[in-house]
Amino acid sequence: MKKMLLVMRHEIQMTLKRKTFVFFTVGLPLILILIALVVMLVNRNRPDSAETVSTMEAGGPQGYVDYAGLAVSEPPGVPSGSLLRFENEATAETALRAGEIEGYFIIPAGYQQDNTLAYVTAEFIPFEGGVNTAVVEWLLLTNLLGGPEKAVAVWQPLIVEVTQLRQETSAVDEENWFVELMPTFMVFIIYMTIIIPAGLLVNSVTDEKKYRVIESVLVSVSPRQFITGKIVAVGLLGLLQISMWMMVVFIVTRYLGQGLNIPAGFTVEPALLMWVVLYSLLGYAMYGVLMAGLGALVPDVKDARGASFILLLPLIVVYMFNVVIIERPDGLVAVIFSFFPLTAPVGMIGRMSATAVPLWQAVLSAGLQLGTAVLLVVLVARLFHARFILSGQTFSMKLYFEALAGRV
């Protein structure tokens, strides 16, 4: 046990020195939280309801002359300088010729009889409806109705709040960009938290073999202790990695939801987050062992790139089928991917993110992954033998699988 702990400590120290791991574990999650915070602050500063309509459509500065005496107060939500009051047409025309306003409205004394305004502009308007009337409409509406509260009700008379008994089929949720993106984001997280640590592990083993470190280590440590120590060490760092990403999901959905237009009450179930952590660790355990065995056979890290792609192919394929899994989480393809151990981490989380999966299926899939990881540790430990590490023979995938099967 003591020897395995020494291997773990060394592996943790070496992995923390790798910039790729540090960036994806700490740097990228913090960047995403910062971006979400900036977006939230920008959206929070925008007025809402009818004020948003009038403000967003305000355009350039406009003027008005009120002969009817209706504009007693300036309504909220109008940007400073976008609507200017003039006492008469002469001063308004002077401002227009000086380029201070795009045009000005004339509210006649008999406005309430026919609701007709005159608009004066220096530019030719080739088509009807080319005049931007949003701000002056909001001005008249708030003054005629005695305040912005009633004006909001007239401007936006209908706000529908939908309550459904089955939350997973909520039409509001399904149309929201964040809700639609969440399953894909969860699958991406688990995919990357398996790929990156597994890739780091093969690099670590290859470097130790290249510089003859592994030879001296295996003199005092058994192959199984060596591989187990490495897997557990990087697995603990993988736990840190997935925890950081789950923190991003929690902070965004819990504290930044309103600023990002996330539907009220939307949360990521804690049970799903726990399954993501568990499945990412199991997925890493399987692929990490396979990649470590690869590192024991290849003479150089460059030779491991093509072979790494072959070993990671099941994970890549299921990631490519992610859209199918999310759209039809109970379909045959999704179910097969969620139970086959090498595709289950991504396949099952994709299903869980899209629909409610029976507990027995989630437990069975996790059990199959755990059993596969244990079996792979036993098989890969055979590769850490002097006849493979010191042979210097040309690597091939055929040699890899035959060594796993104990045929060479």
PyMOL commands that set and color helices and strands:
alter all, ss='L'
color gray80, all
select helices_A, chain A and resi 2-16+19-44+49-56+89-97+111-114+134-144+148-155+167-169+171-175+177-210+213-220+223-255+270-297+301-311+313-320+322-327+332-339+344-354+359-383+386-389+397-404
alter helices_A, ss='H'
color red, helices_A
select strands_A, chain A and resi 62-66+83-86+103-107+118-121
alter strands_A, ss='S'
color yellow, strands_A
deselect
rebuild
show_as cartoon
